[in-house]
Amino acid sequence: MDVTLRLAQDPPADALLGRSPLAALVGMLLDQQVPMEWAFKGPRTIADRMGAEDLDAHDIAAYDPEAFAALLSEKPAVHRYPGSMAGRIQQLCQYLVEHYDGDAEAVWRDVADGRELLKRLKDLPGFGAQKAQIFLALLGKQLGVAPQGWREAAGSYGEEGSFRSVADITGPESLVKVRAHKQEMKAAAKAAKAAKTAQ
């Protein structure tokens, strides 16, 4: 895996995401309740603070939990909730060590089809249905992992020409479009909630 991603909008961080399957998974895990760029810059920051070129699932899984939480909490913090996200990253890495010998790419390397890949992603700690579909779309659209039926398995995130998620971000222009789509979805959800309350 060695592609050019532009999710963090930061060349060193994006370079790591493009060559490291584990960094891409960790970035996706961090992508909640913080701006996308902040989330996807996280793996590079963690690697730097561990004094490494890349993330290693075995190293992170075995890291002292308090020390790892402290590593993520250093200013600037890796996430708005560095302590709880440190625990989630360690759970993810422990799962990868247990099920895939620490090889993140093995999650998608030999899958038969999109449905199997979606199931494997949903089995990862911290990956709910939506996060799994978004990551599946990212794999298919930008990382060259396109098993049969991947678009269907990714749902609306797999649609060609859409601007729904990080899977569709290829630069500043598409980032603006994805952000606008997210704002529209939030506004629609808020309006629906208000209408329900008014009934």
Rosetta blueprint (number, residue, H / E / L):
1 M L
2 D L
3 V L
4 T L
5 L L
6 R L
7 L L
8 A L
9 Q L
10 D L
11 P H
12 P H
13 A H
14 D H
15 A H
16 L H
17 L H
18 G H
19 R H
20 S L
21 P H
22 L H
23 A H
24 A H
25 L H
26 V H
27 G H
28 M H
29 L H
30 L H
31 D L
32 Q L
33 Q L
34 V L
35 P L
36 M H
37 E H
38 W H
39 A H
40 F H
41 K H
42 G H
43 P H
44 R H
45 T H
46 I H
47 A H
48 D H
49 R H
50 M L
51 G L
52 A L
53 E L
54 D L
55 L L
56 D L
57 A H
58 H H
59 D H
60 I H
61 A H
62 A H
63 Y L
64 D L
65 P H
66 E H
67 A H
68 F H
69 A H
70 A H
71 L H
72 L H
73 S H
74 E L
75 K L
76 P L
77 A L
78 V L
79 H L
80 R L
81 Y L
82 P H
83 G H
84 S H
85 M H
86 A H
87 G H
88 R H
89 I H
90 Q H
91 Q H
92 L H
93 C H
94 Q H
95 Y H
96 L H
97 V H
98 E H
99 H H
100 Y H
101 D L
102 G L
103 D L
104 A L
105 E L
106 A H
107 V H
108 W H
109 R H
110 D L
111 V L
112 A L
113 D L
114 G H
115 R H
116 E H
117 L H
118 L H
119 K H
120 R H
121 L H
122 K H
123 D H
124 L L
125 P L
126 G L
127 F L
128 G L
129 A H
130 Q H
131 K H
132 A H
133 Q H
134 I H
135 F H
136 L H
137 A H
138 L H
139 L H
140 G H
141 K H
142 Q H
143 L L
144 G L
145 V L
146 A L
147 P L
148 Q L
149 G L
150 W H
151 R H
152 E H
153 A H
154 A L
155 G H
156 S H
157 Y H
158 G H
159 E L
160 E L
161 G L
162 S L
163 F L
164 R L
165 S L
166 V H
167 A H
168 D H
169 I L
170 T L
171 G L
172 P H
173 E H
174 S H
175 L H
176 V H
177 K H
178 V H
179 R H
180 A H
181 H H
182 K H
183 Q H
184 E H
185 M H
186 K H
187 A H
188 A H
189 A H
190 K H
191 A H
192 A H
193 K H
194 A H
195 A H
196 K H
197 T H
198 A H
199 Q L
